[in-house]
């Protein structure tokens, strides 16, 4: 169980959660990064609006990752051979790209 002191967007409070403190600090750090990106963009100035938009952006990331994971799981159960072949071809393409960069004199 971890405790986290949150100081963001002009507010301060502490929470207790079942996760450890290091994990909570990483989450808060990532949230603060999103908040700073919004502030720097100049899209919004009200702190509540920034907090809401940061939450929506994080939900967007999570939704996209869950959709991608579900799609991979679906395709691998529908056509496990095809999915494995697709992954293998993708790895081969990446290796070929890396080797062509190396052959052209770039350091790897």
Secondary structure as GFF3:
##gff-version 3
##sequence-region A 1 108
A	DSSP	beta_strand	2	8	.	.	.	ID=ss1
A	DSSP	beta_strand	11	17	.	.	.	ID=ss2
A	DSSP	alpha_helix	21	41	.	.	.	ID=ss3
A	DSSP	alpha_helix	47	78	.	.	.	ID=ss4
A	DSSP	alpha_helix	80	103	.	.	.	ID=ss5
###
